[in-house]
Amino acid sequence: MLSQADNERVTQTGPDTALGRLMRAYWQPAALVSEMPADRPVKPVRLLGEDLVLFKGESGSWGLVGRWCAHRGVDLAYARHEDGGLRCLYHGWLYGADGRCLEQPAEPAHSRFAEKISIPSYPCEERNGIVFAYLGAGDPPPFPHYDCFTAPEQYTFAFKGLWECNWLQGVEGGIDPSHVSFLHKFVGEDPRDVYGQQFSEEVEGTGMKLSKLVGDSFRPDIEVETVEHGLRVYALRQLTEDIKHVRITNLVFPNAFVVPFGNGKAFIQWHVPVDDFNHYWYMILYDFREETDQATLLEQRLKEVELPDYRPLRNRANNWGFDPAEQRDLTYTGMGLDINVHDQWAVESMGRIQDRTVERLGVSDRAVTANRRLLLRAIDAFESGNPTPGAAPDEAAAAALTGPLCIDTIARNDGWEQNWRDREAERRAESPWATNV
């Protein structure tokens, strides 16, 4: 459990909070490229408690500026998208991507008043279907050389979803290896062909679907290793006297995780605060072997959400679609086949901000407790001007942040540590784009 003070310290992300300043020192997803209207690529964005407007410039670059006009405070989400920026509807003030006021048409022709006016602005970069923003101080850092960024775009797919709870609940759900033995399993045969089908695939060399394997082996040994990007989490399940299942996942500090996604695929998922009570998860799926069918994947995912907010159709308002008959006969949760909904229920049902002062954690929660310790240490380190995990102050540091390695495989008890690395190296050697790391 955490003290009330520490629980507030790891959940409050506003501009004037210690955690908020730390998270702003990393690139954060701001929007999907696919959600920006082609005829008018302008969208209001609420990110880390700040109200902003994202827009695409004439050269294809992106601008992210404060939502309110510095003149009389009207909403720039409705501004005219013209002349390389946003022109306020009220009096025609024009703002560029850097937030500077470029024109004030109603002011005298000789006026230099515009030179004194600016609104908040933040650098943006587009990476594999997501527009990332840097809300921190100083120049933005280079992007790490993670697989999700180095994969060619045709081998990736990006999406997002709204969860009505604090960001940390989403991250803690993603790095918890033991919950997959329960939350995502089936009472009957696993029929999934939607998001979550990685649990329906056979684990190489076992003759078993992952959903059955982890469901039967519900007491994994969990080990956590501190690494440059954050944490590497090992879930080890003994299958026979000589063979174990090895599942490797990762925390990518401060608010993302990487997990294997069936044979030959993986995904990274960021949990990005809208404010302290709501957040978006952003995902980049990447395939080591084949180009992704982005159109089909997008069609599948759009069937599960309401636009424009990307709020899941199954949500708190309708009890996440809970069906007692389904829970009896098909799924462990009774909440449909989409594992996103299962995870969503788990973290939203805790409340908007989980009260960690009353929980009781055990040995199976090693990844969660390790992450909290890491987060609290990093907040202190950042306030003291010291390095934090996954930070890349220069290109050399960014180039060293690779992978992260993640895999589902089997290995003999003796030498399993090297076996999974060898298997991962083989996968990368066979990939058209991945490099050995």
C-alpha positions in Angstrom: 0.0 0.0 0.0 1.0 3.6 -0.3 0.6 6.5 2.0 -2.0 9.1 1.0 0.8 11.6 0.2 2.6 9.1 -2.0 -0.6 8.1 -3.7 -1.2 11.8 -4.6 2.4 12.1 -5.7 2.2 9.3 -8.3 -1.2 10.2 -9.6 -1.4 14.0 -9.9 -0.1 15.2 -13.3 -1.0 18.9 -13.6 1.6 21.5 -14.8 2.5 22.5 -11.2 2.9 19.0 -9.8 6.2 17.0 -9.4 4.9 14.1 -11.5 3.4 16.4 -14.1 6.8 18.1 -14.6 8.5 14.7 -14.9 6.0 13.3 -17.5 6.3 16.5 -19.5 10.0 15.7 -19.9 9.1 12.8 -22.2 7.4 12.8 -25.6 3.6 12.0 -25.1 1.0 10.9 -27.6 -1.4 13.7 -28.4 -3.6 12.3 -31.2 -3.9 9.7 -33.8 -3.1 10.9 -37.3 -6.1 9.0 -38.5 -8.5 11.0 -36.3 -7.5 14.3 -37.8 -10.1 15.4 -40.4 -8.6 15.6 -43.9 -10.6 18.7 -44.9 -9.7 20.6 -41.7 -7.0 19.0 -39.7 -7.7 20.9 -36.4 -8.6 19.2 -33.2 -9.0 20.3 -29.5 -6.8 18.2 -27.2 -6.8 18.0 -23.5 -3.4 16.7 -22.4 -1.9 16.5 -18.9 -4.6 18.8 -17.7 -4.0 21.5 -20.4 -6.5 22.6 -23.0 -4.8 22.8 -26.4 -5.5 22.7 -30.1 -3.6 20.5 -32.5 -3.4 21.4 -36.2 -1.5 20.4 -39.3 0.5 23.1 -41.1 0.8 23.6 -44.8 4.2 21.8 -45.0 2.9 18.7 -43.2 4.3 19.7 -39.8 2.1 19.8 -36.7 1.4 22.7 -34.3 0.0 22.3 -30.8 -1.0 25.6 -29.1 -3.1 26.9 -26.2 -6.8 26.7 -26.8 -7.7 30.2 -25.8 -7.1 33.4 -27.7 -4.8 35.8 -25.8 -7.1 38.7 -26.9 -10.5 38.0 -25.3 -10.2 34.3 -24.4 -12.4 32.7 -27.1 -12.0 29.1 -28.3 -9.3 28.6 -31.0 -10.7 25.0 -31.7 -13.1 26.8 -34.0 -10.5 29.1 -35.6 -10.0 29.3 -39.3 -7.2 27.0 -40.5 -5.5 29.4 -42.9 -2.3 31.3 -43.6 -0.1 28.6 -42.0 -1.8 28.8 -38.6 -5.1 29.4 -36.7 -7.0 32.6 -37.2 -9.4 33.6 -34.4 -13.0 34.0 -35.5 -13.6 36.9 -33.1 -11.1 39.6 -34.4 -8.9 37.8 -36.8 -5.8 37.4 -34.7 -3.5 34.8 -36.4 -1.3 32.4 -34.4 1.5 30.3 -35.9 2.6 26.8 -34.8 5.1 28.4 -32.4 2.2 30.3 -30.6 3.3 33.7 -31.7 0.6 36.2 -32.8 1.4 37.0 -36.4 -1.4 39.3 -37.3 -4.0 41.6 -35.6 -6.0 43.0 -38.5 -8.1 45.4 -36.4 -5.1 47.1 -34.9 -3.5 50.2 -36.6 -1.3 49.3 -39.6 1.8 50.7 -37.8 1.1 48.7 -34.6 3.7 46.3 -33.2 1.4 45.0 -30.5 1.3 41.6 -32.1 5.0 41.1 -31.4 4.3 41.1 -27.7 1.6 38.4 -27.9 1.9 34.7 -27.8 0.0 31.6 -26.5 1.5 28.3 -25.2 3.0 26.1 -27.9 4.6 22.7 -27.9 6.8 20.9 -30.4 5.2 17.9 -32.2 6.5 15.0 -34.2 4.6 12.3 -36.1 5.7 8.7 -35.6 3.9 5.6 -37.1 0.4 7.0 -36.9 0.6 9.0 -33.7 1.3 12.7 -33.2 3.6 13.1 -30.2 4.0 16.3 -28.3 6.7 17.5 -25.9 5.3 19.7 -23.1 8.5 20.0 -21.1 11.0 22.8 -20.6 13.9 23.4 -23.0 14.5 21.6 -26.3 12.8 18.3 -26.8 14.9 15.1 -26.5 15.5 12.8 -29.5 13.2 9.9 -29.8 14.4 6.6 -28.4 15.2 3.9 -31.0 12.4 1.6 -29.8 10.9 -0.9 -32.2 7.7 1.0 -32.4 9.6 4.0 -33.8 12.1 2.2 -36.1 9.6 -0.2 -37.7 8.5 0.9 -41.2 5.0 2.4 -41.1 3.6 -0.4 -43.2 4.5 -2.9 -40.5 2.6 -1.0 -37.8 -0.9 0.0 -36.7 -1.9 2.7 -34.2 -5.1 3.2 -32.2 -6.4 4.7 -29.0 -9.2 4.4 -26.4 -10.6 6.5 -23.5 -10.6 5.1 -20.0 -12.3 6.9 -17.3 -9.7 6.7 -14.5 -6.3 7.8 -13.5 -3.4 7.0 -15.9 -1.5 4.9 -13.3 -4.2 2.4 -13.0 -3.9 1.6 -16.7 -0.1 1.2 -16.5 -0.3 -1.0 -13.5 -2.8 -3.3 -15.2 -0.5 -3.6 -18.2 2.6 -4.6 -16.2 0.8 -7.1 -14.0 1.6 -10.6 -15.3 -0.6 -12.7 -13.1 -4.0 -11.2 -14.0 -3.9 -12.8 -17.5 -4.5 -16.2 -15.9 -7.9 -15.0 -14.8 -9.2 -11.8 -16.4 -8.7 -12.9 -20.1 -9.5 -16.6 -19.9 -12.5 -18.6 -21.1 -14.8 -21.0 -19.4 -15.3 -22.8 -22.7 -13.3 -22.8 -25.9 -11.6 -19.5 -26.9 -13.4 -18.2 -30.1 -11.6 -14.9 -30.4 -10.7 -13.4 -33.7 -10.7 -9.8 -32.5 -8.2 -7.8 -30.4 -7.0 -10.4 -27.9 -6.5 -13.1 -30.5 -2.9 -13.5 -29.3 -4.4 -15.5 -26.4 -6.1 -17.7 -28.9 -2.8 -18.6 -30.7 -0.9 -21.7 -29.9 2.3 -21.2 -27.9 5.1 -22.5 -29.9 6.1 -26.0 -28.9 3.3 -26.6 -26.4 0.2 -27.6 -28.5 -1.7 -25.2 -26.2 -3.4 -21.9 -26.7 -2.0 -19.1 -24.6 -5.4 -18.5 -22.9 -5.4 -22.2 -21.7 -1.7 -22.3 -20.8 -1.8 -19.2 -18.6 -5.2 -20.2 -17.2 -4.0 -23.6 -16.1 -0.7 -22.2 -14.8 -2.1 -19.5 -12.6 0.8 -19.1 -10.2 3.7 -17.8 -12.2 7.1 -17.0 -10.7 7.5 -13.2 -11.3 10.9 -11.6 -11.5 11.6 -7.9 -12.2 14.8 -6.4 -13.6 15.7 -2.8 -13.7 16.9 -1.8 -17.2 17.7 1.4 -19.1 14.1 1.9 -20.4 12.4 1.1 -17.0 11.6 -2.5 -16.0 11.7 -5.9 -17.6 9.1 -8.3 -16.2 9.5 -12.1 -16.3 6.5 -14.4 -15.8 7.7 -18.0 -15.6 5.3 -20.9 -15.6 6.5 -24.4 -15.1 4.8 -26.7 -17.7 6.6 -30.0 -17.1 9.5 -31.1 -14.9 12.0 -29.8 -17.5 10.1 -27.1 -19.5 8.8 -23.7 -18.5 6.9 -21.0 -20.3 8.7 -17.7 -20.4 6.7 -14.5 -21.0 8.7 -11.2 -21.1 7.0 -7.8 -20.8 8.4 -4.4 -20.1 7.6 -1.1 -18.4 8.7 1.8 -20.7 9.2 4.6 -18.3 7.2 6.6 -17.3 3.8 5.6 -18.7 4.0 2.8 -21.4 4.5 -0.9 -21.6 5.5 -3.4 -24.3 4.0 -6.9 -24.5 4.2 -9.8 -27.0 1.1 -10.0 -29.2 1.0 -13.5 -30.6 3.6 -15.0 -32.9 5.8 -12.4 -34.5 4.1 -9.3 -33.2 4.3 -6.9 -30.2 2.7 -3.7 -29.1 3.6 -0.7 -27.0 0.8 1.1 -25.1 1.1 4.5 -23.5 -1.4 5.6 -20.8 -1.6 9.4 -21.2 -3.5 11.6 -18.8 -6.3 13.8 -20.1 -6.4 15.0 -16.5 -6.1 13.1 -13.2 -9.5 11.4 -13.6 -9.4 10.3 -17.3 -6.8 9.1 -19.7 -6.2 7.7 -23.2 -4.3 4.6 -24.0 -2.4 4.9 -27.3 -1.1 1.8 -29.0 1.4 1.0 -31.8 1.2 -2.6 -32.9 4.2 -3.7 -34.9 4.7 -6.9 -36.8 8.2 -8.4 -37.1 7.2 -10.6 -40.1 4.4 -9.2 -42.2 3.0 -5.8 -43.3 -0.2 -5.0 -41.3 -3.6 -4.7 -42.8 -4.2 -1.3 -41.3 -7.6 -0.7 -43.0 -9.0 -4.0 -41.5 -7.5 -3.4 -38.1 -9.0 0.1 -38.0 -12.4 -1.1 -39.1 -12.3 -3.7 -36.3 -11.3 -1.3 -33.6 -13.8 1.4 -34.7 -16.6 -1.0 -34.1 -15.8 -1.0 -30.4 -15.8 2.7 -29.7 -17.9 5.9 -29.9 -16.4 8.8 -31.9 -15.1 11.4 -31.6 -14.0 10.6 -28.0 -13.0 6.9 -28.7 -15.0 5.9 -25.6 -15.6 2.1 -25.6 -19.2 1.1 -26.3 -18.9 -1.1 -23.2 -18.3 1.3 -20.3 -19.1 2.2 -16.8 -22.5 3.6 -17.8 -23.7 0.2 -19.1 -21.8 -2.0 -16.6 -19.2 -2.8 -19.3 -21.8 -5.0 -21.0 -21.8 -7.5 -18.2 -23.8 -10.6 -19.0 -24.2 -13.3 -16.2 -25.0 -16.0 -18.8 -21.9 -15.3 -20.7 -19.9 -15.3 -17.5 -21.3 -18.8 -16.7 -20.8 -20.3 -20.1 -18.1 -18.5 -22.1 -15.8 -15.8 -20.7 -14.4 -15.4 -17.2 -15.6 -11.8 -17.0 -18.9 -12.0 -18.8 -17.9 -8.8 -20.7 -17.4 -9.9 -24.2 -14.4 -11.1 -26.3 -12.3 -7.8 -26.4 -9.6 -8.0 -23.8 -9.4 -4.2 -23.8 -12.8 -4.2 -22.1 -11.6 -6.7 -19.5 -8.6 -4.5 -18.7 -10.8 -1.4 -18.8 -13.3 -2.8 -16.3 -10.5 -3.8 -13.9 -9.0 -0.4 -13.7 -12.1 1.7 -14.0 -13.9 -0.3 -11.3 -11.3 0.9 -8.8 -12.7 4.4 -9.0 -11.4 7.5 -10.8 -8.3 7.5 -8.6 -7.5 4.2 -6.8 -7.1 4.5 -3.1 -3.8 2.7 -2.7 -3.8 3.3 1.1 -6.2 0.4 1.7 -4.9 -2.3 -0.8 -3.0 -5.4 0.2 -0.2 -6.4 -2.2 1.4 -9.8 -2.3 4.4 -11.6 -4.0 2.5 -11.7 -7.3 2.4 -7.9 -7.3 6.2 -7.6 -7.6 6.0 -5.6 -10.9 3.5 -3.2 -9.5 5.5 -2.5 -6.4 8.7 -2.2 -8.3 7.1 0.4 -10.7 5.9 2.5 -7.8 9.3 2.5 -6.2 10.9 3.4 -9.5 8.3 6.2 -10.1 8.8 7.8 -6.6 12.6 7.6 -7.0 12.4 9.2 -10.5 10.2 12.1 -9.3 12.8 12.9 -6.6 15.7 12.5 -9.1 14.0 14.8 -11.7 13.4 17.5 -9.0 17.1 17.2 -8.1 18.2 17.5 -11.7 19.4 13.9 -11.9 18.8 11.4 -14.8 15.6 9.4 -15.0 14.8 6.1 -16.7 14.3 6.1 -20.4 15.4 9.6 -20.8 17.5 10.4 -23.9 19.4 13.7 -23.4 21.3 13.2 -26.8 21.2 11.1 -29.9 23.8 8.6 -28.4 21.5 8.0 -25.5 18.5 7.7 -27.7 20.3 5.1 -29.9 21.0 3.0 -26.8 17.3 2.8 -26.0 16.2 -0.1 -28.2 13.7 -2.9 -28.2 12.4 -3.4 -25.6 12.7 -7.2 -25.9 9.4 -9.1 -25.3 8.5 -12.7 -26.1 6.3 -15.7 -25.4 8.3 -18.8 -25.6 9.2 -22.1 -23.9 12.6 -23.0 -22.6 14.3 -25.8 -20.7 14.8 -25.0 -17.0 18.6 -25.0 -17.4 19.6 -22.0 -19.5 16.2 -20.4 -19.9 17.7 -17.0 -19.5 19.9 -17.4 -22.6 17.2 -19.4 -24.5 14.7 -16.7 -24.7 17.3 -14.2 -25.8 18.4 -16.6 -28.6 14.8 -17.0 -29.7 14.3 -13.3 -29.8 17.6 -12.9 -31.8 16.3 -15.5 -34.3 13.0 -13.6 -34.7 14.8 -10.3 -35.4 17.2 -12.0 -37.8 14.3 -13.3 -39.8 12.5 -9.9 -39.8 12.6 -7.6 -42.8 13.3 -4.6 -40.6 14.2 -5.4 -37.1 17.8 -5.4 -35.8 19.4 -7.5 -33.1 19.6 -5.6 -29.8 
